[in-house]
Amino acid sequence: MIKRKNFAKFKEVYDLPNFLDIQLQSYYEFLQMDASRQERKHQGLQEIFLDMFPIENPNRTVRLEFISYSLGKPKYDIAESKRRALTYAAPLKVKFRLITPKEIKEQDAYFGEIPLMTETGTFIINGDERVVVSQLQRSPGVSFEEESHPTGKRIFYGRIIPYRGAWLEFKYDLSETILAYVDRRRNFPATQLLRILGFSTDQEIISAFGKEYPELANTFKKDLTSNKEEAYLDFYRKMRPTEPVTKEGAEALFYRLFFDPNRYDLEKAGRFILNRKLGMDVSLEKRILDSATVIKVIEYLIKLKAGEGKIDDIDHLGNRRIKTVGELVQNQVRIGFSRIERSIRERLSILGDFDNISVHYLINSKLLS
């Protein structure tokens, strides 16, 4: 660590903070180099591997499990990397467990090299010193806004914004009906979504809100479904209009959109904002959608139109968060890992003979680059 020399004549009242600490700590939490397998937290590289594995073939007879990863020593130090115009990086090795009908074996796989950060918060890429700048982005969570219709009417809407996954928006139309939008594309009555979430009948939906709001009555009139199964099928029909409609397909699609942790993640920051805005006390570890949150969002939207609550300013710093180098690199690594995951699943699905299968056959680390 660099030591700071102070040449001032007067003693400082407060010690200056280490302004590089946010970069260094963020990347350390991404790599967790010095932590043992048992001590590693569910974040950074460890989170990516745990989200990606295990992977099974369609018949579930072969299973590839992640055990741990390790980072070796860089081949060249910082000065030598600069002199040779190389990247200052460490080799990444990952240990897997391959389970087949006849045997269980553990093997290491080489996953390429991961750039290392210098003590000044920079990277050495092809001999040049580079820095990843933190970004100020819209925070996941929930926001309530309004827009003006050409008729002059105020249109209120609320959005559940995940860190990763499909946006879910609830919006008034001109007939005082509340519609639900998935990724700002397909829309359907909000009560139809509530039926999918477990409130099958009109009475169950009214009971969940505690009273019958006029907006609910208007939405019931546009909702052509009357139970959970009908709601599922109509949802699938609107989201996949060119595909044959099946209950299993509809349930699988809805699960992938809002309940699959690998595809949908509110993140702790998003859950915190939901709790604060809606007066909820849900664990920050619960990072997928749930029925109670949807009820609270619709209820807040109804009250907002009635004059209660307030519109959110999306430019306010309270509705934004800093994405540091660790998160930014993690997002890019996750994209590369998703290609590897897809390749593994394809190879497992076409493989007929599992007797001589190996980890090295399944994993193509070149897809990371």
ABEGO torsion letter per residue (X at the ends): XBBBBBABABBBABBBBBAAAAAAAAAAAAAGAABBAAABBBBEAAAAAAAAOBBBBAAGABBBBBABBBBBBBABBAAAAAAAGBBBBBBBBBBBBBBBAABBBBBBBBAEBBBBBBAAGBBBBGGBBBBBBBBBBBBBEBBBBBBBBAAGBBBBBBBBBBABEBBBBBBBBAAGBBBBBBGGBBBBBAAAAAAAAGBABAAAAAAAAGBBBAAAAAAAAABABABAAAAAAAAAAAABAABBBBAAAAAAAAAAAAABAAABBAEAAAAAAAAAAAGBBBBAABABBBAAAAAAAAAAAAAAAAGBEBBBBAABAAABBBBBAAAAAAAAAAAAAAAAAAAAAAAAAABABAAABBAAAABBAAAAX
